[in-house]
Amino acid sequence: SAPAYAKYGEYANTAVPTQPESTLGSGAQDTGSRQVWNLEASGLSAEAIAGKKASVKADWTDMSTKVDKLIKQGKLLDVQSTLALRMAKMKSNMRDIARAENAGDLISYKEGSKDQPKFDYNTGMYGLTDVAQLTEDVFACVNRAYVAAGQRDAETVTTAWTAAKTTFDAWSAKLSL
């Protein structure tokens, strides 16, 4: 493509592709149909998703064992460090898994509708599909534990971490991990 600069009096070529390669259409181009996500174009194959599932399960089990041990020892700052270091990779993988499970569409839709997403006007948020919502719930619980560990609040860390493990188990059960 042409450079993003131009001679005096001309406009710079700052064109940006209007459609990501991982999609196959949009409402603006396809007479109102929803955007279609393409697993292969996104760089994720079924084998890659299976690998991510195995990786998340193994990483969670390892992290969970370590965090439980650190909580019992009262080493809350180490809990915080462990959560920070381990969750970065897992968040990305868990979101990829949720996207693959829902064919790329993480938004839930009104009953009987394929183009009217559920929207909560009180919170200003769209509803997510079950797997995507559980994924985000795990992150919220882990974030609560992380913040409480930084504040050295052992009771809140324990409560939030227990909730995170329970939510992760529900997420795993939903995906049959």
Helices and strands as residue ranges (DSSP letters): H 46-73, H 76-101, E 119-120, E 125-126, H 130-150, H 154-175
